[in-house]
Amino acid sequence: MGRMSRSPVILGVLAACALLLGGGAATASAKQVRAVSNCKSPKYKPVQFVIACGDAGLIADNLSWSSWTRSQASGVGTGNINTCNPDCASGGRLSAPMSLTLSKPRTCSNGKRIFTKVFYRWTGAVPTGPPSGSVPIGCKLLGL
């Protein structure tokens, strides 16, 4: 085979490789695990995470994620908690450094993969309540 007759073969192989690699990237992003950070829609590496969906009484803000894998995600930010004093509707907020760990990824009925558990820990002085806790966040929250 001459130099000119090999060019179409090489181009064909390169085109097939590009299609395979592009298809793999699309599949990988479709299986990317997300977090239901605002109590209604999954996001990848959210900057804010509402931990207490009922009343938004506990929120993690300004999140920076040190790791995000298919099985677990870890990050740090600022926790903000409602003091509920004199009541939760008119209570103030206290804040302190907080770490989050997301785990237990599951595939919902719509095919989206989400983390279904969030573990939080106050890393500075605990403003009020327990120093750590965990909350389930499942597909049911999304109606799936």
C-alpha positions as CSV (number, residue, x, y, z in Angstrom):
1,M,0.0,0.0,0.0
2,G,1.4,3.4,-1.0
3,R,1.6,6.5,1.2
4,M,-1.5,8.1,-0.5
5,S,-3.7,5.0,-0.2
6,R,-3.1,4.7,3.6
7,S,-4.3,8.3,4.2
8,P,-8.1,7.5,3.9
9,V,-7.6,4.4,6.2
10,I,-5.9,6.5,8.8
11,L,-8.5,9.3,8.6
12,G,-11.2,6.7,8.9
13,V,-9.6,5.2,12.0
14,L,-9.2,8.7,13.6
15,A,-12.8,9.6,12.8
16,A,-14.0,6.3,14.5
17,C,-11.9,7.0,17.5
18,A,-13.3,10.5,17.8
19,L,-16.8,9.2,17.7
20,L,-16.1,6.6,20.3
21,L,-14.4,9.1,22.6
22,G,-17.1,11.7,22.2
23,G,-19.8,9.1,22.9
24,G,-18.0,8.0,26.0
25,A,-17.9,11.6,27.3
26,A,-21.6,12.0,26.8
27,T,-22.3,8.8,28.6
28,A,-20.0,9.8,31.5
29,S,-21.7,13.1,32.0
30,A,-25.1,11.5,31.9
31,K,-24.1,9.3,34.8
32,Q,-22.5,12.1,36.7
33,V,-23.8,12.1,40.3
34,R,-25.5,15.3,41.4
35,A,-26.9,16.7,44.6
36,V,-30.4,17.9,45.4
37,S,-29.0,21.1,47.0
38,N,-32.0,23.4,46.8
39,C,-34.7,20.8,47.7
40,K,-36.0,20.6,44.1
41,S,-33.4,20.1,41.4
42,P,-30.1,18.2,41.2
43,K,-26.9,20.2,40.7
44,Y,-23.3,19.4,40.2
45,K,-21.0,20.9,42.8
46,P,-23.5,23.4,44.2
47,V,-22.3,26.6,45.9
48,Q,-25.2,26.5,48.3
49,F,-26.9,23.4,50.0
50,V,-30.2,23.6,51.9
51,I,-29.9,20.9,54.5
52,A,-33.2,21.4,56.2
53,C,-35.7,21.5,53.3
54,G,-38.8,22.0,55.5
55,D,-38.0,25.5,56.6
56,A,-34.5,26.2,55.2
57,G,-33.4,26.4,58.9
58,L,-30.0,24.9,58.1
59,I,-28.0,26.0,55.0
60,A,-24.4,25.6,53.9
61,D,-23.2,28.5,51.8
62,N,-20.0,29.4,49.8
63,L,-19.2,25.7,49.3
64,S,-15.9,24.6,47.9
65,W,-15.7,20.9,46.9
66,S,-12.4,19.2,47.6
67,S,-13.6,15.9,46.0
68,W,-16.5,14.8,43.9
69,T,-16.6,11.2,42.8
70,R,-19.2,8.7,41.8
71,S,-19.5,7.4,45.4
72,Q,-18.9,10.5,47.6
73,A,-18.4,14.2,47.6
74,S,-16.7,16.3,50.3
75,G,-16.6,20.1,50.7
76,V,-16.4,23.0,53.1
77,G,-18.3,26.2,53.5
78,T,-20.2,28.3,56.0
79,G,-23.2,26.8,57.8
80,N,-26.1,29.1,58.6
81,I,-28.7,28.1,61.1
82,N,-32.0,29.8,62.1
83,T,-32.0,30.5,65.8
84,C,-35.8,30.2,66.0
85,N,-35.8,32.9,68.7
86,P,-38.4,34.1,69.5
87,D,-39.8,31.8,66.8
88,C,-38.6,30.3,63.5
89,A,-40.4,32.8,61.3
90,S,-38.7,35.8,62.9
91,G,-35.5,34.2,64.3
92,G,-32.1,35.4,63.4
93,R,-29.3,33.3,61.8
94,L,-26.0,32.2,63.2
95,S,-23.1,31.1,61.1
96,A,-19.8,29.1,61.5
97,P,-17.5,27.0,59.3
98,M,-19.0,23.6,58.2
99,S,-18.0,20.6,56.3
100,L,-20.3,18.4,54.1
101,T,-20.0,14.9,52.9
102,L,-22.5,13.6,50.3
103,S,-22.9,9.8,49.9
104,K,-25.1,6.9,49.0
105,P,-25.6,7.6,45.3
106,R,-28.8,6.2,43.7
107,T,-30.4,6.3,40.3
108,C,-33.9,7.8,40.3
109,S,-36.7,6.7,38.0
110,N,-35.8,9.4,35.5
111,G,-32.3,7.9,35.2
112,K,-30.5,10.8,37.1
113,R,-28.0,9.7,39.7
114,I,-28.1,11.7,42.9
115,F,-26.5,11.5,46.3
116,T,-29.1,10.5,48.8
117,K,-27.4,11.3,52.1
118,V,-25.7,14.5,53.4
119,F,-23.6,14.5,56.6
120,Y,-22.7,17.9,58.1
121,R,-20.2,18.8,60.8
122,W,-19.6,22.2,62.3
123,T,-15.8,22.6,62.1
124,G,-15.7,25.8,64.2
125,A,-17.6,26.7,67.3
126,V,-21.1,25.2,67.2
127,P,-23.6,28.1,67.0
128,T,-26.5,26.0,68.4
129,G,-27.7,22.4,68.3
130,P,-25.6,19.2,67.7
131,P,-22.1,19.4,66.4
132,S,-22.9,17.1,63.5
133,G,-25.8,15.3,61.8
134,S,-27.0,13.5,58.7
135,V,-30.1,14.0,56.5
136,P,-31.6,11.6,53.9
137,I,-32.2,13.3,50.5
138,G,-33.8,10.8,48.2
139,C,-35.5,10.7,44.8
140,K,-38.8,11.1,46.6
141,L,-37.9,14.7,47.3
142,L,-37.9,15.2,43.5
143,G,-41.2,13.3,43.1
144,L,-39.4,10.4,41.4
